[in-house]
Amino acid sequence: MKAVGLYKSLPIDHPESLVDIELPDPVATGHDLLVEVHAVSVNPVDVKVRMKATLAAGEPRVLGWDAAGIVRAVGEKVTRFKVGDRVWYAGQIDRPGSNAELQLVDERIVGPVPTKLDFAEAAAMPLTALTAWELLFDRLKVQEADPTQENRLLVVGAAGGVGSILVQLARRLTGLTIVATASRQETRDWALEQGAHYVIDHHQPWAEQLAQLGIGDVTHVASLTHTGSYIPQIVDVLRAEGQLGLIDDQAQLDIMPFKAKALSVHWEMMFTRPVFKTSTLARQHDILRKVATLVDAGVVRTTLARRIQGINATNLKEAHAQIETGTTRGKIVLEGF
């Protein structure tokens, strides 16, 4: 099968940072589906793994943690899908990724593609939808917020991949007032299109901008980027007994300032369930099925912002380079080998 992989961790402008390769076709056993990949999207995790991957000499690493395609074979324990089904998924970080014609993926973290989306529109969503859903409902548990209080969610980095779907889910499935952060006009407009009630500039003092909107504090913060540098402002704007949820990597994170307000901190890692085979593993199947239903009902829409024809090393390098700028709006999707 055709695939795109790497043999060394290299800057994206290096000719061998990502290369086109040929690999043996994988075989489905157990709970695995063998999926013929039709479209993939690129996430910040692709860049992180490319730059920090531990690679065996002469063994390629295939990246990719978002895909949509067709089931071509099933393992003997599979019960949720059959050959020919259209599926979408994010996969797991410790297995070969989706930048290949064929991929093995555990059925328990796979969902049915929304009937109203094509493969590219679908491939934009699984990783970010799972991350956003788990952050909102499994970590922050916003559904348990006291309805007699004025509950407000601040989404830091709302125009990116996770933010784009998180804002939609929060707006349509909760009663939260949603304040997004974005700095450029196009990202401000995008955040409002996804459902944010208000947008503030993360480069300017937050409390002052919130006050101008008549907002004294927020009850929840979903911090999706540069969390460490925003801690003083997060503490400042969070209501006492409020909650912070975050997804980005922080080598150092001093949470002592959170003590006075009794603030709680929640990490979200979408790969935790599949990597550790938790008892809640199949919840990812359930979440993707629910999101598909919401998409087909017109409640949630794809966050696809750019299509690139051809899943190959050249196009993946272009997508990685764009992700590395830190200014991506929505999702970049590659379709077709």
Summary of the structure (lengths in Angstrom):
residues: 337
radius of gyration: 19.9
end to end distance: 10.2
largest distance: 60.3
contacts: 1171
relative contact order: 0.16
helix: 32%
strand: 26%
